[in-house]
Amino acid sequence: MEEKQTWIVDRLLQNMDKMHELGRQRAFELGNPFYAQFEEDGGYYRKEMPSGEKYLVTVEIIFDEHDMPVEIKDTIIKKLADG
């Protein structure tokens, strides 16, 4: 049994670089923007819209009384060039 669990973990780790793209795809399927943070953006987030527009933003996550995230409020810092 332990061998099978190790195999599953190994497969998940091999596909970690695809997690970003899967999250992006799912957000767009739901009609939502996709947020990601990259080192070169100096602590800001990138917000990508399903239309392809990209922005550099600050993000505030609003939690309910059970500490569950319920809303994301972002403030646009600047629009990023397409491409």
Secondary structure, 3 states (H helix, E strand, C coil): CHHHHHHHHHHHHHCHHHHHHHHHHHHHHCCCCEEEECHHHCCCEEEECCCCCEEEEEEEEEECCCCCEEEEEEEEEEEECCC
